[in-house]
Structures are given as C-alpha cells and as structure tokens.
Amino acid sequence: MDSVYRTDPIPAPPSAFNMAAHVLAAGAATPDKLAMQIVKPSGAQRWSYGRLTAAVRGAGTLLLDAGLTPGDRVMLRLGNGPEFPIAFLGAIAAGLVPVPTSAQLTEAEITKLAGDLDPAAVVAGDGIALPDHPARAIPADILRKAGDAAPCDYAMGDPNRLAYMIFTSGTGGSARAVMHAHRAIWARQMMYRGWYGMGPDDRLMHAGAFNWTYTLDTGLMDPWTLGATALIPADRVEPRSLPLLLKRFDATIFAAAPGVYRQILKHHEALSLPKLRHGLSAGEALPEPTRAAWIAATGTRVYEALGMSECSTFISGSPDHPAPPGTCGYPQAGRHVAVLGEDGQPVPRGEPGQLAIHESDPGLYLGYWNASEETAARRIGPWFVTGDTVSMGEDGAITYLGRGYDMMNAGGFRVSPIEVEEVMHDCPGAGDVAAVEIAVKVDASVIALAYTGDAGEETLRAHAEARLARYKQPRLYAHIAALPRNRNGKVLRSEIRTMLQQEVTS
C-alpha cells in the first residue's frame, strides 16, 4: 500500500467570507460569556465576547481612520497583552493584512524584515524595537479605546484572498513571510476533534506569548471560534505558578510547548488539577520522559501535533484517536497527505520519505511573500513538500525521522542556522562559524556555535545578545580548528553536530 492518506474533504467555506467575522460569530450568541481571561495569581483581567467583539471591530475603524486602506500590510510590534489579538483581528476585519512579529526581535532584525515586507504601518508597543522604515507608526495606546470606537463593517470577500502573514525561516534559511488566506481559519476545524477534543464549554489555558502563532491560533482564535473561553497567563508569570492558575481558573485543557511542561515538572512532582481533562503539545517533539512524568503527576494525557507555519498542525493524536507510541499521530480527518520518494511519487508504507500536503488542503498557505522561486521549490506536482523525513505505518500513523534543512528548534521556535551564522560571522575574531542544535539532556536541546577564530566566548556572547533575539542566541560555544566541508565546500553540519554532541556527553 502506498503512503497516501486521504479522507473526504471538509465543506468549502462560504463564498463571502472574513476570517475575523468567522472567529467571533459563535460569541455573538453569548455576548456576556467570558471569551478571555488574562490570569495571574492575584486575579484576572476579564473579557466578555461582547467586549472583545466591540474592541476588534473598533480597532478596525481606528486603523482605517489612521489612513490605511484595505490590502495594506500592517506590521504588529506588540507585547504580551490583549491589544495583540485585538489589532490582529481588527486589521483582518477591516480588510487589512496584519503581520505579527516577535517582540524579542532587535532593531536590526526587524528592520531587515520590514525591508522585505514594506508595510504601510507599524502598530508600535512601548519599549519594543521598531524598524528603521518610513512606514507610519500607530501607537498601541489607541487600541485601548477601540471598544468605544464605531464598529467597522466586516470586509467580506473571496475566502482564498490574502488575510495575514507570519514570518518563518524558509528553505534558504532567511526569514520569509508566509501568506495565509482567510480560509485558513476555516481549515482549523479539522483540529477540533483531530487534536484538541475541544467544545464550547471548555476553558483552554495556553502558556505562551500572544505574538507566538501557536498561542494566537490554538490559545485564542480556536477557542473563540467554538465559543469557548481562553485563559492566558499574564506577562512574567513563571511556569512554576501555572498549576495554581490551572486549578484556580478551572482549566479543562492545557496547551504549551514541551519546555513549559519540563519547567512545571521541575517544581511539582504531583499536581491536583480536578478539572483538567488533557494537555496539548506542539512546537517540538515532546520527550517520552516528560510525557510519562506529566501523566504520573496529573493523571492526564498529553496529545501532540506536528505542523508548520505553512499549514499549521495537520498530524496529531487526540482523545478520540491517540497516537501509537513513538509516532506523531495521524493525519486529521479531511486532510490529504503523502510520503514521497526522490522521484516525487508515494513510497510504500513503512518506507521513509518526505512528508507532503496536497494543494487542495484549505489550510495550506498561498506562498512566500516576494519569493516566487522559493514557493515553487516547495512544490512537486500537486504536492507541497515539507522537508521533513517521515514514514507512514499501515494504519496511517506518521513517524517523524528527521528535521529538514538543518533547522534548529529553540524552545519551540524554528531557527535557521544560516540566520545565526550570518550575524555571528560579523563578530570580530569569530572566524568561520556554524550553528547546530545539540541535546544537553535527554529532554532538552540548545543552539551551539562552532567557530574557528580567536575571539573569546564573552565577545561572541555579547555580540549575539546585541543582535539576536534571545531564543536565537547560541547557548554553547566551541572552538574548532576548521569547519568540516564536503568537496563542494558545503559545511557538514551533521559532522559538527556529532562532534559537539560528543563533547557535551563525554
């Protein structure tokens, strides 16, 4: 049997569609119900569906009043507060194209992204680095008055048109803006039973920043689409405090990256969470020791999902269909995926190949902004190829075998080694450099930098801290005589990874 999984597709979205309108439709029937609580040990900030909808539509009006026109790109430079989802959905409601970015990015990093994106405006939060770009700056403070502004009309239209963009590292290693259509939110219904096991009575807590797409999608928009309640820990809440919040605010589902689960378990061997039904994990593989420790501490299971910025999560285990041990789970009902060989054809089940998504998937991206060649390079016939090596079992379960393009994973963030190397190469005395991911524990890995120059570690570390977001900064530095290369001069990162891994474990 070939490695192809296909079930009946989900119905198409309405021909006149707006992503923000779809997200807020369920809450319109229960305007007094809690849509969101921003929680901390001392209390919570409460947002009803009525208040949320008023703020989103008011934000759309304020952005249009600032001189923006439908189709304009709006870069979001915002912290971990409610203004982030309000600006994001408000822009979409008004027909603008928001582009969330990490608040951790430095001025140099965000200037580089803005140069490619060329936004019409930047929504600017206090204390967050802004790009050196002529785009108009819109202070985030105006969003605090969004609920008092007149509501904008929803900009309805073709569900296949551009709705928003998110930056990720492309196949060449440089950051690319991934273009998503309004229909992307419609496609997420495949996750509700295929991963979340969530309904309108649930209270989902997501332990992540608003400006991370995992939080924005899984933690906010999906609960809102179902009319459920989203619980988001306030800024600077430590992982050790999360069990208290889970219990105090009656969370029924907990979503986090594996690193958060590890941090919680460092401080708690046993947890009393009577309302919690299960956890969700994505961003990187959940180590089996962490999974087992969580089950022992809470009596609840964790369901993983495999995804990517270009299609979100599409392989997962769920309460209705748990993943077999050692696998990522199953393609969600409604998906059409395959495992392809070097000839672009599906391989027999059980054989390794490249994971691919059919072009008909409604959650699949529109392409990379200003990168038509790179967009085309990700296609083989009707398939989008992910770059991940997997195998498909006889039952359709997917086993992950390796990360494509030497991408690194730092706390759930995909980081390109090329991006790190370009910055570190400019450090005086660094010499040749190569960045790799290595394991420092059975359930934790970090970015390591091999270098050949005479610079000291303190010099390298200071250079990284000044020019790279914290999650991109190498945590280990290793001096080597020369970078191993193949006959074409390409750096052999696999050899460097093995070399540094041996040093760490010896």
ChimeraX attribute file (.defattr): number of C-alpha atoms within 10 A of each C-alpha:
attribute: neighborCount
match mode: 1-to-1
recipient: residues
	/A:1	10
	/A:2	16
	/A:3	25
	/A:4	20
	/A:5	20
	/A:6	15
	/A:7	12
	/A:8	9
	/A:9	14
	/A:10	15
	/A:11	10
	/A:12	11
	/A:13	16
	/A:14	12
	/A:15	11
	/A:16	10
	/A:17	20
	/A:18	26
	/A:19	26
	/A:20	27
	/A:21	22
	/A:22	19
	/A:23	21
	/A:24	22
	/A:25	16
	/A:26	18
	/A:27	25
	/A:28	14
	/A:29	12
	/A:30	14
	/A:31	16
	/A:32	13
	/A:33	17
	/A:34	22
	/A:35	26
	/A:36	26
	/A:37	22
	/A:38	18
	/A:39	22
	/A:40	21
	/A:41	13
	/A:42	6
	/A:43	13
	/A:44	17
	/A:45	13
	/A:46	15
	/A:47	19
	/A:48	18
	/A:49	26
	/A:50	19
	/A:51	18
	/A:52	23
	/A:53	26
	/A:54	21
	/A:55	28
	/A:56	31
	/A:57	29
	/A:58	27
	/A:59	32
	/A:60	31
	/A:61	22
	/A:62	25
	/A:63	24
	/A:64	17
	/A:65	10
	/A:66	12
	/A:67	10
	/A:68	21
	/A:69	14
	/A:70	14
	/A:71	18
	/A:72	16
	/A:73	24
	/A:74	29
	/A:75	29
	/A:76	26
	/A:77	27
	/A:78	28
	/A:79	22
	/A:80	20
	/A:81	16
	/A:82	21
	/A:83	25
	/A:84	23
	/A:85	22
	/A:86	24
	/A:87	28
	/A:88	25
	/A:89	29
	/A:90	33
	/A:91	32
	/A:92	27
	/A:93	29
	/A:94	29
	/A:95	28
	/A:96	25
	/A:97	26
	/A:98	26
	/A:99	23
	/A:100	25
	/A:101	21
	/A:102	21
	/A:103	22
	/A:104	18
	/A:105	21
	/A:106	20
	/A:107	18
	/A:108	16
	/A:109	18
	/A:110	21
	/A:111	18
	/A:112	15
	/A:113	20
	/A:114	20
	/A:115	13
	/A:116	13
	/A:117	19
	/A:118	16
	/A:119	21
	/A:120	20
	/A:121	22
	/A:122	25
	/A:123	25
	/A:124	20
	/A:125	22
	/A:126	12
	/A:127	10
	/A:128	16
	/A:129	19
	/A:130	24
	/A:131	22
	/A:132	13
	/A:133	17
	/A:134	13
	/A:135	17
	/A:136	16
	/A:137	18
	/A:138	18
	/A:139	14
	/A:140	20
	/A:141	13
	/A:142	13
	/A:143	25
	/A:144	13
	/A:145	13
	/A:146	26
	/A:147	19
	/A:148	14
	/A:149	17
	/A:150	15
	/A:151	21
	/A:152	19
	/A:153	14
	/A:154	18
	/A:155	18
	/A:156	17
	/A:157	15
	/A:158	15
	/A:159	22
	/A:160	17
	/A:161	16
	/A:162	20
	/A:163	27
	/A:164	26
	/A:165	27
	/A:166	22
	/A:167	21
	/A:168	21
	/A:169	19
	/A:170	20
	/A:171	19
	/A:172	12
	/A:173	17
	/A:174	17
	/A:175	21
	/A:176	23
	/A:177	23
	/A:178	24
	/A:179	22
	/A:180	25
	/A:181	23
	/A:182	25
	/A:183	25
	/A:184	23
	/A:185	23
	/A:186	23
	/A:187	22
	/A:188	21
	/A:189	20
	/A:190	20
	/A:191	25
	/A:192	17
	/A:193	17
	/A:194	27
	/A:195	28
	/A:196	28
	/A:197	18
	/A:198	20
	/A:199	17
	/A:200	14
	/A:201	12
	/A:202	21
	/A:203	26
	/A:204	31
	/A:205	32
	/A:206	26
	/A:207	23
	/A:208	21
	/A:209	21
	/A:210	28
	/A:211	21
	/A:212	18
	/A:213	19
	/A:214	24
	/A:215	20
	/A:216	19
	/A:217	17
	/A:218	24
	/A:219	27
	/A:220	25
	/A:221	23
	/A:222	25
	/A:223	28
	/A:224	24
	/A:225	23
	/A:226	21
	/A:227	26
	/A:228	25
	/A:229	28
	/A:230	25
	/A:231	30
	/A:232	27
	/A:233	25
	/A:234	22
	/A:235	15
	/A:236	8
	/A:237	14
	/A:238	14
	/A:239	19
	/A:240	16
	/A:241	14
	/A:242	23
	/A:243	18
	/A:244	16
	/A:245	23
	/A:246	24
	/A:247	16
	/A:248	15
	/A:249	19
	/A:250	18
	/A:251	24
	/A:252	20
	/A:253	24
	/A:254	24
	/A:255	25
	/A:256	21
	/A:257	22
	/A:258	23
	/A:259	23
	/A:260	20
	/A:261	24
	/A:262	21
	/A:263	15
	/A:264	18
	/A:265	19
	/A:266	11
	/A:267	11
	/A:268	14
	/A:269	12
	/A:270	14
	/A:271	16
	/A:272	13
	/A:273	20
	/A:274	14
	/A:275	16
	/A:276	21
	/A:277	18
	/A:278	21
	/A:279	23
	/A:280	24
	/A:281	25
	/A:282	20
	/A:283	22
	/A:284	20
	/A:285	18
	/A:286	22
	/A:287	14
	/A:288	13
	/A:289	11
	/A:290	19
	/A:291	19
	/A:292	13
	/A:293	16
	/A:294	23
	/A:295	15
	/A:296	14
	/A:297	16
	/A:298	18
	/A:299	17
	/A:300	17
	/A:301	19
	/A:302	23
	/A:303	25
	/A:304	28
	/A:305	29
	/A:306	21
	/A:307	15
	/A:308	15
	/A:309	20
	/A:310	20
	/A:311	21
	/A:312	21
	/A:313	24
	/A:314	27
	/A:315	24
	/A:316	28
	/A:317	27
	/A:318	25
	/A:319	17
	/A:320	11
	/A:321	16
	/A:322	19
	/A:323	21
	/A:324	14
	/A:325	9
	/A:326	11
	/A:327	21
	/A:328	23
	/A:329	28
	/A:330	28
	/A:331	27
	/A:332	26
	/A:333	19
	/A:334	21
	/A:335	24
	/A:336	21
	/A:337	25
	/A:338	29
	/A:339	29
	/A:340	26
	/A:341	17
	/A:342	9
	/A:343	8
	/A:344	16
	/A:345	17
	/A:346	21
	/A:347	22
	/A:348	19
	/A:349	20
	/A:350	19
	/A:351	16
	/A:352	19
	/A:353	25
	/A:354	22
	/A:355	25
	/A:356	26
	/A:357	23
	/A:358	19
	/A:359	17
	/A:360	13
	/A:361	20
	/A:362	26
	/A:363	25
	/A:364	22
	/A:365	23
	/A:366	20
	/A:367	20
	/A:368	23
	/A:369	17
	/A:370	13
	/A:371	13
	/A:372	10
	/A:373	9
	/A:374	16
	/A:375	18
	/A:376	12
	/A:377	11
	/A:378	17
	/A:379	17
	/A:380	15
	/A:381	11
	/A:382	11
	/A:383	21
	/A:384	25
	/A:385	21
	/A:386	20
	/A:387	17
	/A:388	17
	/A:389	19
	/A:390	24
	/A:391	26
	/A:392	27
	/A:393	17
	/A:394	13
	/A:395	10
	/A:396	18
	/A:397	23
	/A:398	26
	/A:399	21
	/A:400	19
	/A:401	14
	/A:402	13
	/A:403	14
	/A:404	13
	/A:405	15
	/A:406	19
	/A:407	20
	/A:408	24
	/A:409	22
	/A:410	21
	/A:411	18
	/A:412	20
	/A:413	15
	/A:414	18
	/A:415	27
	/A:416	24
	/A:417	25
	/A:418	20
	/A:419	17
	/A:420	24
	/A:421	18
	/A:422	13
	/A:423	15
	/A:424	27
	/A:425	17
	/A:426	14
	/A:427	17
	/A:428	13
	/A:429	16
	/A:430	20
	/A:431	17
	/A:432	17
	/A:433	25
	/A:434	24
	/A:435	28
	/A:436	28
	/A:437	26
	/A:438	22
	/A:439	16
	/A:440	14
	/A:441	10
	/A:442	10
	/A:443	15
	/A:444	15
	/A:445	17
	/A:446	21
	/A:447	23
	/A:448	24
	/A:449	25
	/A:450	27
	/A:451	26
	/A:452	17
	/A:453	18
	/A:454	11
	/A:455	15
	/A:456	12
	/A:457	15
	/A:458	10
	/A:459	13
	/A:460	21
	/A:461	17
	/A:462	12
	/A:463	17
	/A:464	20
	/A:465	14
	/A:466	13
	/A:467	18
	/A:468	21
	/A:469	16
	/A:470	15
	/A:471	18
	/A:472	25
	/A:473	24
	/A:474	23
	/A:475	15
	/A:476	19
	/A:477	18
	/A:478	15
	/A:479	19
	/A:480	16
	/A:481	10
	/A:482	13
	/A:483	19
	/A:484	15
	/A:485	13
	/A:486	8
	/A:487	6
	/A:488	6
	/A:489	9
	/A:490	10
	/A:491	15
	/A:492	13
	/A:493	19
	/A:494	12
	/A:495	13
	/A:496	23
	/A:497	19
	/A:498	13
	/A:499	15
	/A:500	23
	/A:501	17
	/A:502	11
	/A:503	9
	/A:504	13
	/A:505	9
	/A:506	6
